Amino acid sequence: MKVTFVLPAIGKKPGKKYIGTWKMEPLTIAVLKALTPPEVETELFDDRIELIDYNTPTDLVCITIETYTAKRGYKIAAKFRERGIPVVIGGYHATLCPEECEEYCDSVIVGNAETVWLEMLEDARRGALKKIYRGGTAEYDIQPDKSIFTGKKYLPVSLVETGRGCIHSCDFCSISKFYCSNYYARSHELIADDISRSPHKYFFLVDDNLVADHQNAMKLFERIEPLKIKWAGQGTLSMAKNPELLKAMKKSGCEIILIGFESLNNDNLRQMNKSFNYAMGERDELVKRVHDAGIGIYATFVFGYDNDDERTVSDALEFAKKHNFYTAAFNHLLPFPNTALYHRLKEDNRLIYDKWWLAEDYHYGELSFHPKMISAEKLSILCRNARKEFSSPKTVLSRGFASLGRTSPLVWSLFWAMNLRLGEEIDQKMYVPIGENLDEFPK
């Protein structure tokens, strides 16, 4: 039996290359490879870096999709099904929209695949695939098999999973919906072993909230400290209230932490159910503590809530420039399916597209709903302009020298390559047609 894994891309403009920063190794595929018995032949087509061979001899095609890649994934599935090859679809979007996915494939895996993968493979071997398989949420005591990445040209950063889910219930978050606001920590020994297997120097610890459980985080940092690695991850600003946690993070090799500030407006934070981000007068002090600990911040902001206007975007930009963040993202709000945000906007008749991820004329960077205090078109441009300003030579220079005093020399050198490339990619990313122009060169 042979299984073909396919990772769909978001899309690209005609005649243009795929966006470089979207080329991280697909950890999910490595986990599925590890779950697959050794007697089953496997192959991977990563739509972001190579053309898919639709004529490859295979018995089963497995496609993992996110909302942004759903449209492309369905097109890929159709081409294999034309040959009579059964297609299984899984991933976050499949869990959020299983009924939709059923229209485009032979079988859907809802939830994480670990508990149902072998059953699905056996059913496929017998030609008796069920229409749906319902996996669990957190049984992942297995090491990913990254041998399936051999020969693929990914960014030189290893992804290592440290936990799944998040304890918070932000109304825009598909992860919160997926895991029902629960957090599941991975075994520290498995994490350490995973790190030791990697040939790379830099790691991204895949965890939607690495510091959700301070006690667990402290033990993890103590375990990986002897490995002498450099890593980045995701956390919340509230971690800065724990000086011992910050100290342990830095000692374990943390150089950059992504923090979702989302908004500086407390009414917006209340609406998105992120009141834990209230900081009032202490926000600046907490940022300073993170920086003083020698950790750079990747700050993210999201715009489109009911109290957002031109001023809230400019306020966030000035806040980011004042603190010389390592980098920052100024994003418009995106209603992912079956989230509280999506249902609220739908009930208010504010959705421009009922299913933006399938709309023929939807492009990356566009809003898919009508904000209350500003037009969708205007907010899209304001987000783009904030990214451009934050990536301007003057601002990059200021942030670069600030980073030199915080992070290690190696990470400081990466700053220039990362930020200069991001500056170039801003306009490349704007208005990429979702799910289009992937079966052509150049890649």
Disulfide bonds with the S-S distance in Angstrom:
none
